[in-house]
């Protein structure tokens, strides 16, 4: 890889690192995605379900930028961190252009869903995985990425047929912490997010598939980020030097 390509990668790597949950159970502070392919994860209060091995895949459409991406999300296992209940989750974002990035998150397990983020591992396709520095998480107040959390104020029962299966669901509406409206169809039959569809003025999210038996998509042993960075720059400089001879 050329050195300039490494610089471009590093400019966005921590933004792509995780599109995920905030430090506490309350609504996240809104942030605009800064990197192409980054998308806020939509969470409707009361819909999240932690089932180890559950996975779901969504088509996400940015109505403003007119771009689409695929979001894969899985709950891998329940665990503990420093004596507190925790969970390990993974997501993969496949942007419309560019390669996918897999992110594994160790987060606090709260009654409302994922809470404080303890550890984040990132693996862009074609690279070794690395661990996001604790200092980065501290600078973000314990956050890794963004969640767009919605609070429903109205609900209507309905039945939805998806992939040949009839699902008991609820149509809900409400707003997020900034008052932005939403409409969603939620169901406990589709963990972990419990979402069949979400519509906001800016975004559409549609469930494509779901199931059980999820396994980690991280390949290899995560390394220290700064060591990872040195190796990428060294490899790039070596390739550039070889081509200049």
Secondary structure, 3 states (H helix, E strand, C coil): CCHHHHHHHHHHHHHHHCCCCCCCCCCCCCCCCCCCCCCCEEEECCCCECCCCCEEEEEEEECCCCEEEEEEEEEEEEEEECCEEEEEEEEEEEECCCCCEEEEEEEEEECCEEEEEEEEEEEECCCCCEECCHHHHHHCCCCCCCEEEEEEEEEEEEEEEECCEEEEEEEEEEEECCCCEEEEEECCCCCECCEEEEECCCEEEEEEEEECCCCCCCCCCCEEHHHHHHHHHHHHHHHHHHHHC
